[in-house]
Amino acid sequence: MVSLYNKPRALIRLGAATLAAVIALGSVASSSAAAASKGLKLPVDARPMTAFELYQLYRDKNWQWPDGAGQMQDANRHFAAWVDGKGGKSWAEGRWSVSDAGRMCFEATWYAANGKFPAKTCFLHRILNETVYQKREPGGAWFIFRHAAAKDADEAQKLVANDLVTERLSIVKATLSTSKAELKKEAVQ
């Protein structure tokens, strides 16, 4: 791995890519944070969800975010997403995974106007009496993702079978490609 300590330009590019990652992945965080209850303590009897339970929860679903959506396809565990918000446009492609430790992750390459970058975003899940708890790693707060008797405000209600990604992903990709081409043209002139 190349050290970035003596490479100001590389550090600036990394900073821009990191900023884009924060913007893109912030959609998931803000969506989850909005659902979080202050001071919620995870019940001690809550157990990690199994990989199979997580697979059933997320497979072939699209997760609606405030300014985008992510899609977890069953085929090859493909993950795709787009974001179009105040921080700009970005899109991602990669894979999603689940584990018996109650962890679901997106591992993808995100593309934005300032470049591309790899990112891994993970969520922990616990369950007790059909109530599902979730927190984003690292440092997220536990909240009720899905109540035993589902409520309209549950974050899990934003997991839908409708395709919210494919068409919009194409538009965001095309927009970013056009923007990059224009930037290259301006740089040459």
C-alpha positions in Angstrom: 0.0 0.0 0.0 1.3 3.5 -0.9 1.8 5.8 2.0 -0.2 9.0 1.6 1.7 11.0 4.3 4.1 12.5 1.8 1.7 12.7 -1.1 -0.5 15.8 -0.8 -2.3 15.3 -4.2 -3.1 11.7 -3.4 -4.4 12.8 0.0 -6.6 15.5 -1.6 -8.0 12.9 -4.0 -8.6 10.5 -1.2 -10.3 13.2 0.8 -12.6 14.0 -2.1 -13.4 10.3 -2.6 -14.0 10.0 1.2 -16.3 13.0 1.1 -18.2 11.4 -1.7 -18.5 8.1 0.3 -19.8 10.0 3.3 -22.4 11.7 1.0 -23.4 8.5 -0.7 -23.5 6.2 2.3 -25.0 9.0 4.5 -28.3 8.3 2.9 -28.4 4.9 4.6 -27.2 6.4 7.9 -29.6 9.3 7.9 -32.5 6.9 7.1 -31.5 4.6 9.9 -30.7 7.5 12.3 -34.2 9.0 11.7 -35.6 5.7 12.8 -33.4 5.4 15.9 -34.9 5.9 19.3 -32.8 7.9 21.7 -31.7 5.8 24.6 -32.9 2.5 23.3 -31.1 -0.3 25.1 -30.8 -3.6 23.3 -32.6 -6.3 25.3 -30.1 -8.7 26.7 -32.0 -11.7 25.4 -31.9 -10.4 21.8 -29.9 -12.9 19.7 -28.0 -12.3 16.4 -30.1 -13.0 13.4 -28.9 -15.9 11.3 -27.6 -15.5 7.8 -30.7 -17.3 6.5 -33.0 -14.8 8.4 -31.1 -11.9 7.0 -31.1 -13.4 3.5 -34.9 -13.7 3.7 -35.2 -10.1 4.9 -33.1 -8.5 2.2 -33.0 -10.7 -0.8 -34.5 -9.2 -4.0 -35.4 -6.1 -2.0 -34.8 -2.4 -2.7 -34.1 -0.2 0.3 -35.6 3.3 -0.1 -33.3 6.0 1.3 -34.2 9.8 1.6 -32.2 10.6 -1.5 -31.7 7.3 -3.3 -32.1 3.5 -3.1 -30.0 0.3 -2.8 -30.9 -3.0 -4.4 -29.9 -6.4 -3.0 -30.4 -8.9 -5.8 -30.5 -12.6 -5.1 -28.5 -13.5 -8.2 -24.8 -13.5 -7.3 -25.7 -11.3 -4.3 -25.4 -8.3 -6.6 -25.7 -4.8 -4.9 -26.5 -1.7 -6.9 -27.4 1.8 -5.6 -27.8 5.4 -6.6 -27.9 8.7 -4.6 -29.0 12.1 -5.8 -29.1 14.7 -3.1 -27.6 17.9 -1.8 -24.2 16.4 -1.8 -24.4 15.4 -5.4 -25.0 12.3 -7.4 -23.3 8.9 -7.0 -23.9 5.3 -7.8 -22.5 2.0 -6.7 -22.1 -1.6 -7.8 -20.8 -4.5 -5.8 -22.1 -7.3 -3.6 -24.1 -7.7 -0.4 -23.4 -10.4 2.2 -24.9 -11.8 5.4 -23.4 -13.8 8.3 -24.6 -15.8 11.2 -23.3 -13.1 13.5 -26.3 -10.9 12.4 -24.3 -8.8 10.0 -25.4 -7.6 6.6 -22.9 -5.7 4.5 -22.7 -3.8 1.2 -19.3 -3.9 -0.4 -19.2 -1.9 -3.5 -17.3 0.6 -5.6 -19.0 4.0 -5.5 -18.7 6.4 -8.4 -19.1 10.2 -8.1 -18.1 13.3 -10.0 -14.8 13.4 -8.1 -13.8 9.7 -8.8 -14.5 6.2 -7.7 -13.8 4.5 -4.4 -14.4 1.2 -2.6 -16.6 1.2 0.5 -18.0 -1.3 2.9 -21.1 -0.5 5.0 -22.3 -3.0 7.5 -25.3 -3.3 9.8 -25.8 -5.6 12.8 -29.2 -7.2 13.5 -30.6 -8.7 16.6 -34.0 -10.3 17.1 -36.3 -10.9 20.1 -39.9 -12.0 20.0 -40.0 -11.1 16.2 -38.8 -7.5 16.9 -35.7 -6.8 14.8 -33.1 -4.4 16.1 -30.5 -2.8 13.9 -27.4 -0.6 14.2 -24.9 0.6 11.6 -21.3 -0.3 12.3 -19.2 1.1 13.7 -20.6 3.3 16.3 -24.3 3.3 15.3 -27.1 3.3 17.9 -29.5 0.3 18.2 -33.0 1.0 17.1 -36.1 -1.0 16.3 -35.8 -1.9 12.6 -39.1 -3.8 12.6 -41.6 -4.2 15.4 -43.2 -7.6 15.9 -46.4 -6.1 14.7 -45.0 -4.0 11.9 -45.6 -0.2 12.0 -45.7 2.1 9.0 -42.7 4.1 10.5 -40.5 1.0 10.7 -37.3 1.3 8.7 -38.0 -2.3 7.4 -41.1 -0.9 5.6 -38.6 0.8 3.2 -37.5 -2.7 2.0 -39.7 -3.2 -1.0 -39.9 -5.7 -3.9 -40.4 -2.9 -6.5 -37.3 -2.0 -8.5 -36.3 1.5 -7.4 -32.8 1.2 -8.7 -32.3 0.0 -12.3 -33.9 3.0 -14.2 -32.6 5.7 -11.9 -29.1 4.1 -11.8 -28.9 4.4 -15.6 -29.8 8.1 -15.4 -27.3 8.8 -12.6 -24.5 6.9 -14.5 -25.3 8.8 -17.7 -25.3 12.2 -15.9 -21.9 11.5 -14.2 -20.4 10.2 -17.5 -21.6 13.4 -19.3 -20.2 15.6 -16.4 -16.8 13.8 -16.6 -16.6 14.2 -20.4 -17.3 17.9 -20.1 -14.6 18.3 -17.4 -12.1 16.6 -19.6 -13.0 18.8 -22.5 -12.6 21.9 -20.4 -9.3 20.7 -19.1 -7.9 20.2 -22.7 -9.0 23.7 -23.8 
